[in-house]
Amino acid sequence: MKKFILFTAALMLSISMVHADLPFRNHRFSSFSVLEVDTNSIVFLGNSITNMNEWWEMFDSNPNIVNRGNSGAVSSEWLANLEMVITGKPKKIFLMIGTNDLGAVGLSTPQQVASTIRKIFTRIKNESPKTEVYCQSILPSNYRRTESVLLAANDSLKKMCPEFGYTYIDLWDSLYGIMNGTNGGLSYDGLHLTAKGYYIWGQKIKQYVGNNCVFTNADLNNAGYGGSHGMRYTVLADLPVKSSDVLIIGDEMVHGGEWHELLHSDKIKSRGTGWGYPGSSIEHVINLTPVVLQGRTGNQAPAKMFVYAGVSDVNNTSDPATTATNYWKIVDKIHALCPTTKIYVMALQPTATAATNTGKVVPFNAAIKAKAEATDYVTYVDTYTPLVNSSTNVGNSKYFSGNYLYGLGYIKTAQILAQYLEEEGVSVLSENEAQTLMNRYSARNTLGGAVSAVNDYKAGTEMGQYSAEAIENFSATIDECYELLTSETATNEQLSAKATSMNTALNSIRESIAMPKESGDTCYWYTFNSSLRNSLYLSSTATAGGVQGNASSTRASHWKFIKRADGRYDIVNRSHGGYIAPTAVYNNQIKTVSTQPQKGWKLSYSNTAGMYIISSDAVQLNQTNLLGTPIYNWSAGGTGTDRDDAGCQFTIKYVAMTVPADTTTTPDTTMAPVYTYNTQRGALYANGASTAVNKSGANEDDPTYHWGIVEYKDKKYIFSVSEKAFLSKKVGMNSGANSILTIDAIDAINFAESGNADYPDFLSVTQSGATYYLNMTSDPGDLRIDSWSTKDVGNRVKFGEVEGVLYNEAEAIAILKEFLGETTDPEDPKVPPYTAAAEYAYTLDGTSPIELTGPLAETLLDMESGTVFISFTPATTTNRQILLAACNYTNSAFFGAMMNGGKLAVNETSTDGAEGWYTRGTAVTANQQHAVALTFNKSTGIYTYYTNGASNGTITLPSGNYQANFFGTGNFSQIFLGGAKLSNNANMNPFTGKINDIQVWTEILDAETVAMIQARNLDDLPTAISTTVVNNPSETIYDLTGRQIRKPARGIYIAGGKKFIR
């Protein structure tokens, strides 16, 4: 039974995106599932660019270096299989992943790549905190990828690495030649690398690997091949061969295995090439042979060579005997070049088709066996009989999935080869040992996948969001998951049981997905987008017509939901008023009808976060890839409950609200009018992350032309309704660059009069004292924010209200407030209200600490478990420095959260002077603002450390050794800031620098919450604020701008003429 996990349902995005062969990737991941990683391992993790090199040989034949490259792999697939790498807590990981994400259709954006890699980093940091991680930049490519997208992804990764204490290695400039046709032989396809490319890469990273790169940077033999085969040949040509080596040469089956790991010997070296079944031809391997044996000056004849080739030829022949004769040319070539080398010909393994085995494979094997028996320097190796199911005459499903060899199949093959490798002293896992390892990886991947998945589920009431309570219940148990994943004694049964409970909790989150607003007199219009299959909008242009997917959104793509008496929905089209009918027979197109159908539709969660399935009993909507992109009634098995297929999953977004002209209903006050942005050169529309002009004018039916004018704190902002992003001039852009749509750099827009009655507005942006003007260009036809300011036809603007259409202004303001660092919701479920807090701008010179009093000190002195968050700016990071401590004047005992060598530390000192030290974290820098957080769980004795929002792992303290394990667990009466005064009145471990902010929670916060708190607490802290905590002041409340506030969120306010903290 295979216990191998590749994809959970939440990863169907990856399945739909990548262009490489999914069965191949499954087979490659399965081959990893029988390989062990330990604390000496140096892991190269990635996709085909990693897969195509022999890293351990390139770095001076260091057998601790292992290749975990999988051709076609995307970041989410590696997240799903991460335990195959981190269970063994490797010494180093060199990661390069993301190019396949960015080269695919769907939701593959730089943000998506960064989000997934953040999850990978988080898991590594929590489960294997001693592992050194080297994140290598995504390489330049001209294959279905744009330079700007690749650079944006790399920029995110570069900024992310310091959060985790990881090293970012920038390979972009060194390998930029990949992007152009005359690249000096670095690449043949603008994506993958030749040996010359790997040479540059190796020189760049050898200092981090710790071994020399042995590649030569010479012009190498590619046997006349281009493409992937030619590039792989140059790599194999640059690998040294010694007289004690054993080479395994052949097709994809050979290349798919990590033979020096399978056989536990640095004498075993792979010389396979090819990706995907059936792999390379015999002709390929004939031409590969001299490349391998003579490609590098100084190569010696290897002791032995194993040959596995001919799968593609045998599959396509009706004459196995002739094919065997052609195959023997490989043997003749080896013997001619290396007459002392012993040659072993491996039987072709069984296929999944009995007729092919009987009529082709068996006769071919018999022919090469007969030739081997007649040749004294050749031995026949039977790799067919032990792997075939003798009763069905196909490959044993224990060893194969279809035609692909899986993990146990590689173990079985290695065991067969080991019989001929006694002199080399090889060893191979038993099948039971391999199965145990596979089971362990499977259980851990399932549990780790559930832990990672929760980050994709966003709390809220908008479409694609989920119950905050369900998410909170799940998140509360994540620490327990990491305790199991870091435990050396956790059993597979414990891991599996915990994974089952977590997946049950995850399903509870999924089931809580928000439902649409029901339409009545007021209509709420939505779009359905097949985000995982070509990003098409479900559309209908006429009643009684077929429903299909369109590339753009118009009124024909707008739908409203009318609740039926049976609790289901009628789904009605905006352009013609027709209903989607749940009457199509299976595997036929869905159509609309003019009258209400007998049955309604049900919305339910898909297994991709934020997406839905839409069904009516066994009828389910599915976006097809057929001609005309029709919507079909299709689901796996015809059940109507397919939550995994890419075409069955839809992103549903609210786009507009219409109110009848004669209605007496009071409209939702969160809604506001929608406008078109018009100039004499055309109308502005949202073009993904930028803007463009339609010279023929605005299409009011298309949401990409819809703009909101958001007024907030006496400033105006322009909001794209379709992209949910603001118009901005990105800081650092040159003056002629396009405007962008983003929530990362939002600019207030200055409105002035243009002097033109038809186009009355003149708009500008102010940045760093300079003014830039919004100018619609005629060529190339976009909106630019630059220095052009003649109030000409491109500068003058008219905003035209779109009749009957509104957008959610409250949502736009919430996005804006988040960018501005303001709390948007006083009941924010993701960040619970703190128990007590104080904000300072106190500078401490190390002479005397500050004693805290009031609610904050009282809370700390009572707190035996919880979370403490401290923002500070150290003047120096040397010595031991207390940030916050609990102690007494009467003795020498104290508990302190402090810096030790610039890292967050816990110190427990008893009355007898015995000290307990626990230091973790990323080192902080002097004279820069930082934040640390410490959680303690008294029941488990576990501390969790965070530096600048990133988890630094956990520590379990010895029980009962010290007087205090947290602020409220000892007999303490004082809380000090920046030191501790003990019985001798001396300042113990004084801090020098500035303490900015302290927040305390009596609950144990999770990593995501700490990261959110970090993001909100490192900017523009106020000065001289009272430590008094006021929750419900009776006086009128004002914010710091003087605006009256009715329901203050957490923050700093003015009441009764004094500042206070809520």
C-alpha positions, 0 to 999 in steps of 0.5 A, a space after each residue: 500500500 502506498 502511503 505517499 502524499 503529493 497533493 492535498 485537495 487544497 493544492 489543486 491550483 498546482 495541478 492545473 497550473 504546471 505544464 510538466 507531466 503530473 505522473 512524472 512528478 508523483 513518481 519523482 516525489 515517491 522516489 524521495 519518500 524512500 530516501 533518508 535525510 539526516 543532520 549532515 545532509 545538504 539538500 538542494 530543493 527545487 524544480 527541473 533546474 535543480 533536478 538537471 544537475 548532479 550537485 553532490 558530484 559538482 561539489 567535490 563528490 560530497 555524498 552528504 549533498 542530496 538532490 531534491 529537484 523535481 521537474 515541473 514542481 511548483 512551490 505548493 507541491 514542495 510545501 505538501 511534501 516538505 517532511 521528506 526533507 525536514 524530518 531529518 533536520 538537515 544541516 543546510 537547505 538550498 532552495 530555488 522554487 517558483 519559476 514554474 508557478 510564474 510560468 503558468 496560467 491561473 493564480 500564479 503571481 509573485 504574491 502567491 509564490 512568496 506566500 507559499 515560500 513563507 509557509 515553507 520557511 515557517 515550517 522549517 523554522 519551527 521543525 528544524 530551527 538549526 537548519 541553515 536555509 539559503 534561498 536562491 533567487 528565481 533565475 532569469 527566463 524568457 520562457 512564458 515569464 516576464 522580467 518584471 514578474 520574476 523580479 517582483 517575486 525575488 524582491 519579496 523573497 529577499 525581504 522575507 529571508 531576514 525575518 527568518 534569519 535565512 540567507 538570500 543568494 542573488 543569482 540574477 545578474 550572474 545568470 542574466 544571460 539566460 534571458 537573451 539569445 546570445 547567452 554564451 552557452 548558458 542555456 539552450 531554451 531560455 529557462 534551463 542551464 548548461 554546465 556553463 550555467 551551473 559552473 557560474 551558479 556553483 562558484 557563487 554558492 560554494 562558500 555556503 556549501 563548503 566544498 569546491 565546485 569541480 566544473 570547468 566552464 569549458 565548451 562541452 560535448 552535447 552530442 549535437 542535441 539541443 533542448 533539455 537533453 543537450 543541456 543535461 549532456 553538458 552536465 554529464 560531460 563535466 563530471 569526473 569519472 574514476 576507476 573505482 566508480 560504478 556508472 548507471 547510464 540510461 533513460 528516465 528511470 535511471 535519472 529519476 533515482 538518486 542512486 548514491 543514496 539508494 545504495 549508500 555509496 559514493 562510488 555509485 553515480 547516475 548518468 541518466 537523462 530524460 523526463 517523463 515516460 517512456 524516456 530517452 531512446 536507444 539512440 540518445 543513450 548511444 550518443 550519451 556514452 562517449 559524452 559520459 566517458 570521455 567528456 572530461 579530460 582525465 576521466 578514467 575507465 569506470 569499474 562497472 557500468 549498468 545500462 538501462 535503455 530501450 523503453 521508448 523503442 520497445 514500446 514503438 516496435 513490432 520487432 523486439 529482436 532488431 531493437 535488441 540488436 540496436 541496443 547492443 550498440 551501447 554495449 559495444 560503444 562502452 567496451 570500445 572506449 573502456 575495455 576493462 569496464 564490466 558491463 551489466 545490462 538491465 532487463 526492461 521493467 514491466 509496463 502496465 499493459 500485459 500485451 506490451 509485456 508479452 509481445 515486446 518487453 519479454 522478447 526484448 529482454 530474452 534477446 539481450 539476455 542471450 547476447 549477454 550470456 554469449 559475451 564474457 564481459 557482460 552480465 544480464 541483470 533481471 530487473 523484470 521478473 522480481 517486479 512483475 505481477 505474475 498473475 496479471 503479467 503487469 507491473 506489480 502495483 506495489 512498485 509501480 503507478 501506471 508505467 512509473 517506478 515508485 519508491 518501493 520499486 526503486 528500493 527493489 531495483 537497488 536491492 537487485 543491483 546490490 547483488 552485483 556490487 559486493 566489492 563496493 560495500 553497498 547497502 539498501 533499505 529493506 522494503 519494510 524499512 522503506 515502507 516505515 519511512 514512507 509511512 512516517 513521511 506521509 503522516 508528517 506531511 498530512 499533519 504539516 499540510 494541515 498546519 500550513 493550510 490554515 494560513 490560506 483561510 481568511 476570517 470575515 463575512 465577505 465572499 471567500 472568507 470564513 468563520 473567525 471562530 472556526 479559524 481561532 479554534 483551529 489555530 489554538 492547537 497549532 502549537 500542539 502540532 509542532 510539539 508532535 512534529 519536533 518530538 523524537 518519540 512521536 509515533 506514526 499513529 500519534 501523528 496520524 491521529 493528530 492529522 485526522 483531528 486537524 483535518 476535521 477542524 480544517 473542514 469545519 473552517 471550510 464549511 463556514 465559508 461566507 454565503 452571498 447576499 440575497 437579492 430582492 428589490 436591491 440586487 447584489 451582483 457577483 462574478 464567477 471566475 474559474 481561477 484555476 482553469 484559465 481565469 474565465 468568467 461564467 457568462 451567458 448572452 441569451 436565455 435558452 443559450 449555453 453558459 460559457 467562460 469569457 476572458 473578460 467580465 461584462 453584464 453577461 458575467 454578472 449574476 445574482 442569488 435569489 433565495 428559494 423556499 427550499 433554502 437553495 438559490 436561483 442564479 439569475 443573469 444581469 444582462 437578460 434575466 435568465 436562470 441557470 438551469 440545473 437540467 443538463 445531462 452529465 457531460 453536457 453544456 449547462 444552459 439558461 432558461 427564462 422561467 424559474 427552474 424546478 430546482 435551485 443551486 447550492 453553494 459549498 466550499 471547494 478544497 482550495 481556500 476562498 473558492 466555491 463549488 456550485 451544484 444542484 444534487 448530481 449536477 455541478 458547474 465545471 469550466 471546460 477547456 473545450 472549444 468555445 470554453 463551455 460550462 458543463 455538468 461534470 464532476 468526478 464520478 458524476 456525484 455533484 460534490 467534486 471539490 478538487 477538479 480545477 474546473 469545478 472551483 470558482 472564485 465568487 466576487 461581489 461587483 455591484 449593487 443596483 437599487 430600483 429608482 422608485 425604491 423606498 428601501 434605505 441602501 446600505 450605508 457601506 456602499 458608494 457610487 461607482 464612476 468611470 474615469 474619462 479623458 478626451 483621449 479615452 477611458 481608464 480601466 484596470 489592467 491587472 496591476 497597472 492601468 490602460 486607456 480604451 480610446 473608444 471610451 468607457 464600457 459601463 458594464 465592465 467592472 474594470 472601468 469602475 472606480 470609487 472616489 474614497 474620502 478619508 480624513 480630508 483626503 481623496 483616493 481613487 479605488 479600482 472596484 475590480 482589482 480592490 486596489 488603489 491608484 498610486 505612483 510607486 516610490 522610486 519609479 522614474 517620472 515616465 513610468 505607468 501608474 500602478 494598482 496596489 495596496 502596498 503604496 497608496 497615494 492620496 490624489 489632489 483634486 484641482 480645477 482644470 478650467 475645462 467645463 466638460 472635463 473639470 478635474 485636474 489630478 496630482 500626487 505629492 511625494 516627498 515634496 514633489 508633485 506628479 500629475 496624472 496624465 493619460 497618454 496617447 501612445 502607448 495608451 496608459 495613465 502615467 503619473 509624471 511631470 507633465 502638467 499642461 492641463 491638456 487633453 490627457 490631464 483633464 478628467 471627468 468622472 461619470 457616475 454609473 447609474 444604479 451601480 454601487 461598490 463597497 466603500 467600507 471595504 476600500 476604507 478598511 484596505 486603506 486603514 490597514 495600509 495606514 497602520 490603523 486598526 480597522 475593527 475593535 473586535 478584530 478576531 485575528 488580534 485579540 484585545 490585549 490585557 494590558 499595555 504601555 507605550 513609551 519613548 523612554 531612553 535608558 542610559 543603563 544607570 537606573 531601570 524604570 519601575 512600572 506600576 498600575 494595571 500593566 505591572 499588576 497583570 504581569 505579576 499575576 500572569 503564569 502563562 501568556 504573551 509579552 510583546 516588546 518593541 525597542 531600539 537598542 543602543 548596543 547589542 553587547 552584554 546581557 540586557 534586561 528588557 522587562 523583569 519581575 523581581 523583589 528588592 528583598 532577594 536576588 531572584 528574578 525572571 527576565 525577558 532580555 537580550 543575550 548577545 543581541 538575541 531574545 533570552 529568558 533568564 530564571 535566577 533563584 534566591 540561591 543564585 542558580 541561573 537558567 538560560 534559554 536563548 533563541 532568535 535572530 540577532 538584532 542590530 543596534 540603533 534600529 527598531 525591533 520587536 520581540 515576543 515571548 509566549 509561555 505555556 505553564 502546563 507544557 513548560 514551553 517557551 516560544 520566541 519571536 523576533 520582528 514577527 518571525 518565529 524563532 522556535 520553541 524551548 522546553 524548560 526543565 521542570 522545577 529547577 528554578 523559582 520562577 518560569 514566568 513573570 507571575 510564577 514567582 513571589 515577585 512584587 516589582 516589574 522593572 523596565 530596562 534592568 532589575 533592582 535586587 536586594 543590593 539595589 544594583 541595576 542588574 543587566 542594564 539596558 541602554 536604548 529606547 523602550 517603545 512599546 509593551 503589550 501583554 496578553 494572558 492568552 498564548 498567541 499564535 505565530 500569525 497573530 504575533 506577525 500581525 501585531 509586529 506589523 502594527 507596532 513598529 511605526 511612529 510610536 508616540 511619546 510620554 503616554 500614561 501607562 493607565 489603561 482605559 477601556 470605557 472612558 466616560 468623557 468624549 473621546 477624540 483621536 490624535 487628529 482631534 476627530 471625535 470617536 464613538 467606538 475607539 479601537 485599540 490605540 491612543 486617544 484623548 479624553 478629558 484633556 489627557 492621552 490614554 491607551 485603550 
